[in-house]
Amino acid sequence: MSDSLSLNAAGSSALDEETARAEVYGLLAQLYYARPTPETLAALRVAVTEAPMEGGFLQEPWQQLVGAARAHSDADIAAEFDRLFGGVGKPEVFLYGSLYLSGFLNEKPLVRLRSDLAALGLARTEAMPETEDHVAYLCEVMRYLIAGDDMAVCNLTAQRDFFATHLQPWILQLCDALQGQPAARFYAALAQFTRAFVAVEAQGFDMLE
């Protein structure tokens, strides 16, 4: 996963907006992939509370996410991650798209995803223990499609198609699951921010059509 994290508010240029989008996807990838590192949480706690992208719709959920990071210790957030996503047996909340799309893990949506990733020249490395339909992996792919240098695949059309096929159909169900968990504090705030960010992304992609 990307280890860069810059959470300053974006300016008004198109380049700044694209950088902010990539950084948000990178942040989501980090927070959903594993227990947040102390460095990630420290950066989040001192982040400006203006939204990292322009638009009032993101302002409040961003402030709530930063506030949740400030209100809970590193240990509390790590324990919450383990309660929700880890442990022995079935986790409280699954982070895999196939489950939400088909009701089962490792099903047809994952097969299609792997085919689409191959067409983009991407593949999961052996160092990645999760399957490609993990939400963190999908966010990292979106970050690459925004910030990568290969313009043959790193463009708005590829972003729109990947988002519409592999994230948009199920990501709000994940947000619902997280916000329905009594144990979720920090991750409930993350789910709300994710929900708002996805709505902004969907609106932006709709304008391309």
N, C-alpha and C positions, 0 to 999 in steps of 0.2 A: 504494500500500500504506500501511497505517497506520504512522505514524512514532512513535507513543507506545509507551513501554516501561517498565513498572513491574514489577519482579520481586520484590517483597516477598512473604513467605508470607501466604497468605490466612487470615482469621479463620474463625470458625465460622458466621457468619450466612449465610443463603441469598443475600443480596445480594453478600456478599464472594465466595462461591463462583462466582456468575455473572460477577462482574468478573474473577476469576482465570481462568475458562474463556475469556472473551473475550481476555484478555491473552495466554494461551498460543497461541490461534489466531493472534493478531496477530504474535507472535514467530515462529511457524512460517512465516507468510506472508513475513515479512522475510527469514528465513534461507534459504528455498527460492527466493525471487524473484531475488536478485542477490547479488553479493559483499556480505557483511555490512559495514555502515559501521563506522568506528572507534567511533562513539558507541554503536552496538548492542553491539559486542563489549566495550566498556568497562563498560557496564551489566551485561552477563552475567557478567563476571569478578568484579564486586563484589557479585553477587547472593548473598543468603543461600542456604545449601545445603539448607535445608528445602525440600521440594517446594512449588511455587507453588500447589498445590491440596492439600487435605487427603487423606490416604490413603497408607499406607506403600508401596503398589505403585509410586507415582511417585517415591519418595524416591531410590532408588539410581540410576535412569536420569537424574534431574535432577542429582544430584551428579556423575555422569559427564560430562554435557554441560557443566556449569559448569567442571569440571576440564579438559575438553578445550579450552575457550576459554582457560583460564589457561595451558595447556601449550603453546599454539601462538600464534605472532605473527599480527598482522593480515595481513601479507604471505603467510604460510604458508596461512592459511585462504582468502584470496582466490585463491591459486594452486590450492588444492585444488578450490575451486568451479569454476574454469576447466577443470581437468583432467576433472572429473566431468561437468559440464553444458555446457561451452562448446567452444571450438575450432572448427576447420574440419571440415565434414562431420558424420558421425554422432557424437553424444556418447556417452560411456561409459554414462551413465544418463539415461533419458528421464523427464521430470517431467509428462507428459501422460496423463490418465486414459484417453483413447480408445485409446492404444496398448496399455495393459494389458487393457482390456475387449474390444477387437475385433482387436487385432494390427496396427492401422493408425492413422495420425494422421488427424484431421479426418473421422472416421467417424460412424456413427449415434449413439453416445453423446454426441458433441458437439452434434448436432442436438437431441437430447432435453434436454440441459443448457440450451441457449439458450432453448428453449421454457419450461422451468421457471424460468429466471432472469427471463424476460419476465413470467411470472405473478407473480413477486415484485416486479416493478417495477424490475428491475436489468438493466443492460446494460454491456458492456465499452466503455470510453472509447477514443478514438483514441490517447490517450497510452499505452495498455497494449499493448505489442507482442506479447504472448503470447496464445494462444487461451484461451478461458474454462476449458478443462479442465486448465490448468496447476495444479499442486497449491497454489501460492501464492494463486492467484485463488480457489480453492475454500475455502481456509482463511480468506481475507478475507471471503468470503460468510458463512461460519459465524460469524465475529466480529461481522459486522453483524446477523445473525439473533439473536444473544445480546444485543448491546449497543445495537441501534438503537431508535429511539423509536416507530416505526410498529408498534403492537401487533397490527395486522391480519396482519402477516407475521413480526414479530419475537417469536416465541413458541416454546415447547417443541415443539409439534407440527410447525411448519415446520422447526425445527432437526433433529428426528428424521428427518423425511422426506427432507430434503436430504442429511443425513449418510448415511442408509441407501442412497440412490439413487446419489449422486455421489462419495462418498469411501470408505465402508466396503468396497465390492466390490473395490477395487484398491489401496488405500493400503499394505497389508501387502506386496504384491508390490514396490512401490517401496522399502520398507524392506529387503526381502530383497536387492534389486539393489544398494542402497547398501552394506549390510553385507558383501556378497560382493566388493566392490571392494578390492583390496590398497592402492590409493592413498587410500582413505577413512580419515581419522582423526577429525577434527572431525565430518564428516558421517556417519560410522558411529555416533558418539555421538548425533547428532541423530536418526538413524533409530531408534535404540533408544528414545530418549525419545518419539518420535512413535508408535512401536509401543505403548508403555505407555499413553500418553495416549489413543490411539484405543480401547484396550481398556477404559479407564475410561469413556469416552464411550459406547461400545456398551453396557456394563453399565447405565449410568444410563438410557439410552433404553429398554432392555429393561424396566426397572422401570415405565415409563409404560404399558405394555400390560396 
